[in-house]
Amino acid sequence: MIFLFISRLGPSMQCKDVIEYLKEYKDVNYDVEKLKTKYDGYSSFKIGIPISCTDDIYSSDFWPCVTFVSKLKISTKFFKLQGQTNRRL
C-alpha cells in the first residue's frame, strides 16, 4: 500500500465520500483519513491505496479538476514524535 495526499476537495467531503468515489474505480480496501486543514474552505485526506492501483489513482485525470494530488511525504520528525526513531523511510 502507498499513501497519497489529496487536497482541495469540498469542505463537506467526508471519508465515506472519498471511499465511495474510489470504489467506483475498483472495489478494494482503501485507507482514508481526513486531515485537519489550515482553512475551512477545503478538505484534505491521506489515502492508502493498493500498489496495483497507483498509476490510475495517482493520475490527475482520475480526480476532479481542482484537486491537488501528491505522494504523501512523512518526515523523520513524525517518527520521532511517535517514538519510532529507528524506522527507515
C-alpha positions as CSV (number, residue, x, y, z in Angstrom):
1,M,0.0,0.0,0.0
2,I,1.2,3.5,-0.8
3,F,-0.2,6.7,0.6
4,L,-1.3,9.8,-1.3
5,F,-2.1,13.3,-0.1
6,I,-5.3,14.6,-1.7
7,S,-6.5,18.2,-1.1
8,R,-8.8,21.0,-2.4
9,L,-11.9,18.8,-2.2
10,G,-15.1,20.5,-0.9
11,P,-15.2,21.3,2.8
12,S,-18.1,19.0,3.4
13,M,-16.4,15.9,2.0
14,Q,-16.1,13.0,4.4
15,C,-14.0,9.8,4.4
16,K,-17.0,7.8,3.2
17,D,-17.5,10.1,0.2
18,V,-13.9,9.6,-0.9
19,I,-14.1,5.8,-0.3
20,E,-17.3,5.7,-2.5
21,Y,-15.5,7.6,-5.2
22,L,-12.5,5.2,-5.1
23,K,-14.7,2.1,-5.1
24,E,-16.4,3.3,-8.3
25,Y,-13.0,2.7,-9.9
26,K,-12.1,-0.6,-8.1
27,D,-13.7,-2.3,-5.2
28,V,-10.6,-3.0,-3.0
29,N,-9.6,-1.9,0.5
30,Y,-8.6,1.8,0.9
31,D,-7.3,3.5,4.0
32,V,-8.8,7.1,4.1
33,E,-8.2,9.6,6.8
34,K,-9.5,13.2,6.8
35,L,-6.7,15.6,7.8
36,K,-7.1,18.9,9.7
37,T,-6.7,21.8,7.3
38,K,-5.4,25.3,7.9
39,Y,-8.6,26.9,6.5
40,D,-12.2,25.8,6.4
41,G,-12.7,26.2,2.6
42,Y,-11.5,22.8,1.6
43,S,-10.8,19.2,2.7
44,S,-7.6,17.2,2.7
45,F,-7.1,13.4,3.0
46,K,-4.4,10.8,3.5
47,I,-5.4,7.9,1.2
48,G,-3.8,4.5,1.3
49,I,-4.2,2.6,-2.0
50,P,-3.0,-0.8,-3.2
51,I,0.2,-0.5,-5.3
52,S,-1.6,-2.2,-8.2
53,C,-3.9,0.9,-8.4
54,T,-1.2,3.6,-8.2
55,D,-0.9,4.5,-11.9
56,D,-4.6,5.2,-12.3
57,I,-5.4,6.8,-8.9
58,Y,-2.3,8.9,-8.8
59,S,-3.2,10.4,-12.2
60,S,-4.6,13.9,-12.3
61,D,-7.2,12.7,-14.7
62,F,-8.7,10.4,-12.0
63,W,-9.7,13.3,-9.7
64,P,-12.0,16.4,-10.2
65,C,-10.0,19.2,-11.9
66,V,-9.1,21.4,-9.0
67,T,-7.9,18.5,-6.8
68,F,-4.3,18.5,-5.6
69,V,-2.7,15.0,-5.6
70,S,0.8,14.1,-4.4
71,K,2.6,11.2,-2.8
72,L,2.4,11.6,0.9
73,K,5.8,12.6,2.4
74,I,6.4,11.7,6.0
75,S,9.3,13.5,7.7
76,T,11.6,11.9,10.2
77,K,10.2,14.4,12.7
78,F,6.9,12.5,12.5
79,F,8.6,9.2,13.5
80,K,10.5,10.9,16.4
81,L,7.2,12.2,17.7
82,Q,5.8,8.7,17.5
83,G,8.8,7.3,19.3
84,Q,10.0,5.3,16.2
85,T,13.4,6.8,15.6
86,N,14.9,3.7,14.1
87,R,12.4,3.3,11.3
88,R,13.6,3.8,7.7
89,L,11.6,6.0,5.3
